Amino acid sequence: MKSSVLLIYTGGTIGMHTDPESGALVPFDFHAIYEEFPALRRLGANIEVLPFEPIDSSNASSELWVRLAEKIAENYDRFDGFVVLHGTDTMSYSASALSFMLHNLAKPVVFTGSQIPIGVLRTDGRENLITAIEIAATKDSKGRAAVPEVSLYFQNRLFRGNRTTKQSAEELSAFASNNYPPLAEVGVSIHYNEQFIHRPEKGAEFSVQTALERDVAVIKIFPGLTESILRAMLASGAKGVVLETYGAGNAPTKEWFIGALREAIERGVSVVNVTQCSNGEVNMDIYETGVALQKIGVISGRDMTTEAAVTKMMYVLAQTDSPEERAKLLKESICGEIGR
């Protein structure tokens, strides 16, 4: 029996092709996907298309994530897998958010897009699209989905969605997962790295949590940051803060800096510490600066990306008003966003 895949188009570069009359780039009608890419028929999958009103991914928001989660939930029993076409600029945020919102996922949700419009001759979108659909449709020898989690496929590699970040505006290999290995690598064949793929507990029921708290801020420290600016950012009404620090979680030890953060935490603001570095992790036990942050209640984000930390903060803040419970959830791995 053929696998069935729901293709959800949200917008992005991948959805553009050249109008034969004007020569201009115009939105592609994904309902005509078999006419444009007849090779898809050879995948042995039934594909249905659900187009959203296309948006530039710079306008992605929690409303988009909720709509995606709801549509996947509505169609969960009808399809074996899902592919989400999305602009690259915020794809890692959206993939991270969906990973927290979709509980006990037993089917693939594969995000993909392209750096070059799909209607351009040497587009990367064609291969990204076809392979993402193939991965979403693939089952193992036991009849289980090959990769039952929210993932991101780009340029021959499939990553856990909440481990990715966009690393290049120019290269076709636009995404990296610096702190977690690929879930699959694509060459002549697709090699699945089984030991890195998360599977739900047997018998666990799929569910969706769409509550998200939007009052979250990202504060990136830098040499020359002043007390007045830091206090203004902390007084912005944010209920959660992702603090991007140096190296292994280091930050200034000046009393005004520690004091401003302490006051925010005492007001009930949750603060998570992530590194500005492209790989590695926060370890707040090594240096005096990290220890000082830990003492006032700053939570170590360990090896989380900023994208995962922001969307996890939105998710956690909506689950409970208890600072202790929030801290507990932020510290633990919910869906593989933190290394064990």
N, C-alpha and C positions, 0 to 999 in steps of 0.2 A: 504493500500500500504506500502511495506517495506521501511524503511529508508535506505539511501545509505551512506556509510562512506568510505572516502579515507584514507588509512593507509600509511603514509610516513615514511620510515625507513632511518635514517641518520647515524646509528651506535650506539655504546654503549654496555654495558654489556648485556642488554636485548637481543641482537641479536646473542648470542653465545649459541651453544649446543654441546653435546659430540659426537664426531665421533665414531660410533659403532665399527669400525675396529681398529683405533689407540688409542682411549680413550682420544684424545686431544680435546680441545675446538676449534671449527671452526665456521665460520659464518653460521647462520641459514637462509634458503631460505624461506622468508615470502610469496612467491607465494604458498607454500604448507601449508599455515596457517590452512586450514580446516582439512587437514590430521593430523596435529600435535595437533590441538585443536578442535575436532569435536563438543565440547559443544558450539562453536561459532554459529553453525547453529541454535541453539535454541534461539538466541537473536532476530531473526526476522529482521536482517539487511543484506543488500548486501554489501560485503566488497571487495574493490579493493586495490591492493598494488602498491605503487610507491617507489621502492628502489633507494636511492642515493648510490653512491660509499661510503661505510661506512668509517667513520673517528672516531678517538678517540676524544671525546668531548673537550679535552684539546686543540685541533686544531680548535675549532669552531671560526668563524670570521664573519665579516659583510657580506662577500660573501655568506656564508651559509644562513644567515638571508634573504638576497635578493632573493636567489634561492627559499627558502621556501615560501616567500611572493608571488613571481611570480607564483609558482606552485599552490598555493591556489587560486590565482586570476584566473588562467587559468581554473581551475576546479570548480570554485565557484558555477556556475549554475548547475553543474552535480551532486553535492553531497549535502547531508543534514548536514554533519559534517565531521570533519577532526581529525585524531589522528596522532601526531608526536612522533615517537620513537627516543629517544635522550639519549646520555650519561648523567649521573647525575652531573658531575663536573661543567658543564657550562649551565645546563638546565635552571636555573633561569635567566641567561643573555639572552638566546635565547627566552624564553617565554616573558620576558620583552620587548625585541626588537620588536617582532612580535605584541605585544599589541599596540605599537606606530605606526607601519607601516600599520596595517590593520584598515582602518577607517570605522565607521558605520557597524561594524561586526554584522550580524544577525544570524550567524551559529557558532556552537562550534568549537574551535580549542584546542584540549586537548593534552598537552605534558605529556608523561610518559616514564618510563624506569624501571630499577631494580638495586638492589644491588647485586643480585646473577644471573648468566646467566640463561636464560630461559630454557636451556636444562638440568639444574641440578635438581635433584628430589625435593628438598624443595625450589625451586625458588620463590621469590616474584613477578617475572615478569609475571607469568601466571595470577594471580589475577589482577595485575595492568593493563595488556593489555586488558583483557576481560571487566573489569569495565570501563576503559577509552572508549572502543568502545561502550559500552552500553550507557554511558553518552552522547557521541557524536551523538548517534542515537535517543535519547529520545526527544519526543515532549510533550508539556503540553496539557491540555484539549482544548486549543484554536488553536492547531496545530503549535505553535511556538516552536523553539528550547528551551530546558530546560535551557541551560546555553550558551547564545550567546556571548561569549567573549573568550579571550585567557586565558586558565586555565592550571593548573598543577595538575595531579592526582597521588597520591602516598600513599600507606599504609592506605587505608580507608578514605582518606580526599581529597576533591577537593578544591584547592585554586585558587584565582586570580593570574595569572602568574606573574604579576609585583609586587606582594606583597611577593614573596617567596625568601627564601635563603636556600642553603644547610647547614644543621646544624650538620650532622654526616656522617662520612666515614664508620661507622660500623653498626649503627642501621638501621633496615628496614624502620623505619619512618625517612627517610633521610632529609625531608624538613619541614620547619616551615614557618608560616605566622604570625609573632608575633604581627603585628599591624593591622591585619584585619581578621575577622572571616572566617571560611571555607564557601565556596559556597555550598558544599554538604558534608554530612557525610554518610558513608556506613557501614551498619551492615547487618541484615537480609534483610533489604530493603534499598533503597537509599532515604535519606531525603534531599530535596533541600531547602536551606535557602533563600527563595524568596526575602526577604527584603535586602539581600546583593548582589544580582545578578544585574549587569548592563545590560540595554537593550537600543538599539539604538532608536533615535527619529523616530516616525512613518513617513514613506516615505523617510527617509534618504537613500541615495544611497551609496552602498558599493564601496570603492576605495582603492587603494594601493599607498603608498608613499615609494619608495625604496631608496631615497637619504639619505645617512648617512655620517657624518664627522668623520673620524677615528682619527683625531689628538686630542685625549682626554687623560688626565692623571688622575690617582688617587694618592693623596698624603695623607698618613696616618701619623698624627703627633704623636710624642712620646717624652718622656722626654729624652733630650740629642740631639734632632734634632738641627743641626748647621745651621747658616746662609748660609754658602757656599753650603751645600747640598740642602737646600730649594731653593736658587736662581738657582742652577743648574737644579733642576726639573722644576722650573717655566720658565726657559729659554730654555726648550727642544723643543720648537716649538708648544706646545699644544695650541689649541684655546679654550679649555674648561678644567676646573679642577674640580674634585670631591674631596673636602677636608673632610677627615674623622677626626672629632674632638672628644673631650671628652664629656661624659655626654650629657647635653642639648645643646651642641654646643659650648663648651668652648675651648679656645686655649690660647697660651702664649700671654701676653700683651707687650712683649718686643718690642721696637721700630723697631728693625731690622726685626722682624717677620711681624708686621703690615705693615711696609714700603715695604717689598718685595712683599707682596700681593697687596698693593695699586698700586705699579708700574706695576704689571702684569695686573691688572684690567684697568688701564689707557692706557695700550697697546691694550686693546680690548679683553683680555682673560675673559671669563665668569667663575665665581667660585661659586659652590654650596656647601653648608655646610650640611653634614649628620653626624649622630652620629655613633661612633664606637660600641655603645651598641646594644645588640641583639633585644631589644625592647625599646619603648619610642620614643621621638621625639626631634628635635632641637627647642629651643625657645630662640631666640637671644635678647629678651627683658628683661630677668631675671637678668643675671650677667654682670658685667663690661666687661668681655672678649668677650661675645657675642655681646654686644652693640658696642664695638670697631670694630668688623668685619663688622657689619651691616653698620656702618658709612662710611666705605670705599667701600661699594658696593657688599660685599659678600651676596649671595642669600640664604635664608633659605630653606633647602630641607625638613624641617618639619619631617614627619615620613617615608620618602622614604628609601627603601633599597639602598645599594650601587649599586646593579645590575640594579635597575630601574633608579637610578640617572645617571649612566654611559651611558646606552642605550638611555635615554631621552636626555641627552646632545648631543649625536651623532645625534639624530633625529632633535633636535631644531637648532643646529648649521648649519644644511644643509638647513633649511627653510628660513633663513634671515641673512643678514649681519648687521642688526641694533642691537646694544647693548641693546637698550631700548626694542625692540620687543623680543629679546632673553630672557631678564630678565622677561618680562611679561609671556612668555610661560613657562619658567622654574618654575615660582611661582605658576601657576595655574595647576589644575588637568586636564590632557588630557584624560585619560582613567582609572581613579580610582586609580592611583598610589600614590596619596596623600589623606590623610583624609580630610574630609570637616569640 
